[in-house]
Amino acid sequence: MQNVLPDLRRERGWSQQRLADKLGVSRQTIISIERGRFDPSLPLAFKIASVFERAIEDIFNSPEGDE
């Protein structure tokens, strides 16, 4: 799953660790999500969307062709 998490995080000047702390996850989890190695659970995706005050669809999307 593609995402704009790194861009949103950088816009706020947050480190990966700061975002991880806000979400109650490890920095490694943030790294894995940002690199597309790990898709967050639905509850975590909702937390991420809430932290950035965005809709989940504005942060995460499927690569072209994956419906």
C-alpha positions in Angstrom: 0.0 0.0 0.0 1.3 3.4 -0.9 1.2 6.3 1.5 2.1 9.9 2.0 3.0 9.4 5.6 6.7 10.6 5.2 5.5 13.8 3.5 2.9 14.6 6.2 5.4 13.8 9.0 8.0 16.1 7.5 5.5 18.9 6.9 5.0 19.0 10.7 8.7 18.7 11.4 8.2 15.4 13.3 10.8 12.6 13.5 9.8 9.0 13.0 10.2 8.6 16.8 7.9 11.5 17.6 5.2 10.1 15.4 5.7 6.6 16.9 5.3 8.1 20.4 2.1 9.8 19.4 0.7 6.6 18.0 1.9 4.3 20.7 4.0 2.2 18.3 7.7 1.6 17.7 9.8 3.7 15.4 10.4 0.5 13.4 6.7 0.3 12.8 6.7 3.8 11.4 9.7 3.0 9.2 8.0 -0.2 7.9 4.7 1.6 7.1 6.5 4.5 5.4 8.5 2.1 3.2 5.4 0.1 2.3 6.7 -3.1 4.0 3.8 -3.1 6.5 0.2 -2.2 6.1 -1.2 -0.7 9.4 -4.2 -2.3 11.0 -7.5 -0.5 10.6 -7.4 0.9 14.2 -3.8 2.2 13.6 -4.8 3.7 10.2 -7.6 5.5 12.0 -5.1 6.8 14.6 -2.7 8.0 11.9 -5.6 9.8 10.1 -6.7 11.4 13.3 -3.2 12.6 14.2 -2.9 14.3 10.8 -6.5 15.4 10.7 -7.0 13.7 7.3 -9.2 11.0 5.9 -7.5 7.5 5.7 -7.9 7.7 1.9 -5.9 10.9 1.8 -2.9 9.1 3.5 -3.1 5.5 2.2 -3.9 4.2 -1.3 -3.5 1.1 -3.3 -1.0 1.0 -6.2 -2.6 1.4 -9.6 -4.4 -1.7 -10.7 -5.0 -3.1 -7.2 -8.7 -2.8 -6.5 
